[in-house]
Structure formats: structure tokens, C-alpha cells
Amino acid sequence: MKKSILLVLVLFISTNSFTQKNWFIVYTDSTSLVNDGNEITKQFIADVKKISPDLKFEVTTVLNTTPYLIYFDPSGAVKTANLPIWSQVI
């Protein structure tokens, strides 16, 4: 009995100590969604430039729910990372 209580306690503590917080956020405001998307995009581009400084990789984040949920569109003059608001998708 003591072993099972100890096991449950250890599993609970380890699960809570190693889980990542705030992986997903549900946005109701499109401006906040696009602003956070722009920040993530800038961080991603900076990481790509660290690996390959000569690579030209420019992306714009936009609010768009069609034809897919979250997707990258490389066609056209401006490459876009398309993000939806969940209430517009349902």
C-alpha cells in the first residue's frame, strides 16, 4: 500500500514538474493572434538565419481560415503563415 501511494505521488510530482505550460492559447482577438504569430515568425526566421545566414526567408503572418487551418503558403510574391481564429473555423 505504501509503495502504491509513493508511486502515485512520484508520478504526480514528475508529471507536473516536466510539463510545458502555455503550449496552446485560444485567441478571441484577431489582433493578438497575428501579433503573437509575428513574434513567433521573427524568432523562427532568426533561428533559420543562425543555421544558414545566406538564406533569404521572408514570411508574413496573416489571419486566414481557408482552405486549411494553420498552414504555410509559399506561392506568390509574399510568403504567408496563415493562422485562424478557432470560432471562425467551427
C-alpha positions in Angstrom: 0.0 0.0 0.0 2.8 2.4 0.9 4.5 1.6 -2.4 1.5 2.4 -4.5 0.9 5.7 -2.7 4.6 6.6 -3.2 4.4 5.7 -6.8 1.3 7.8 -7.4 3.0 10.7 -5.6 6.2 10.4 -7.6 4.3 10.2 -10.9 2.2 13.2 -10.0 5.2 15.3 -9.0 7.2 14.3 -12.1 4.3 15.0 -14.4 3.7 18.5 -13.0 7.4 19.3 -12.9 8.2 18.4 -16.5 5.1 19.5 -18.4 5.3 22.6 -20.5 2.9 25.4 -19.8 1.1 27.5 -22.4 1.7 25.4 -25.5 -1.7 26.4 -26.9 -3.7 29.6 -26.4 -7.2 30.1 -27.8 -7.5 33.7 -29.1 -10.7 35.6 -29.4 -9.0 38.7 -30.7 -7.5 38.6 -34.2 -5.0 41.4 -33.5 -3.5 39.4 -30.6 -3.3 36.3 -32.7 -1.5 38.0 -35.5 0.8 39.9 -33.2 1.9 36.7 -31.4 2.2 35.0 -34.7 4.5 37.7 -35.9 6.7 37.3 -32.8 6.9 33.5 -33.3 7.7 34.1 -37.0 10.5 36.5 -36.2 12.0 34.1 -33.7 11.8 31.3 -36.3 13.5 33.4 -39.0 16.2 34.3 -36.6 16.8 30.6 -35.8 16.9 29.8 -39.6 19.4 32.7 -40.2 21.7 31.3 -37.4 21.9 28.0 -39.3 22.1 29.5 -42.8 22.8 33.2 -42.8 22.7 33.5 -46.7 19.2 32.0 -47.0 16.6 34.6 -47.9 13.5 33.7 -46.0 10.8 36.3 -45.5 7.3 35.4 -44.2 4.3 37.5 -43.2 1.7 36.2 -40.7 -1.9 36.7 -41.7 -5.4 35.8 -40.3 -6.9 33.3 -42.8 -9.1 30.3 -42.2 -9.3 28.8 -45.6 -8.6 26.4 -47.2 -6.8 24.8 -44.2 -6.3 25.6 -40.5 -2.7 26.6 -39.9 -0.5 26.4 -43.0 2.4 28.0 -44.8 1.8 29.4 -48.3 5.0 29.8 -50.3 3.2 30.8 -53.5 3.1 34.4 -54.6 5.4 37.4 -54.0 4.7 37.4 -50.3 5.1 34.1 -48.4 2.5 33.8 -45.6 1.9 31.9 -42.4 -1.9 31.6 -42.2 -3.5 31.4 -38.8 -7.2 31.0 -38.0 -9.3 32.1 -35.0 -11.0 28.9 -33.8 -14.5 30.4 -33.7 -14.2 31.2 -37.4 -13.2 27.6 -38.2 -16.1 25.8 -36.4 
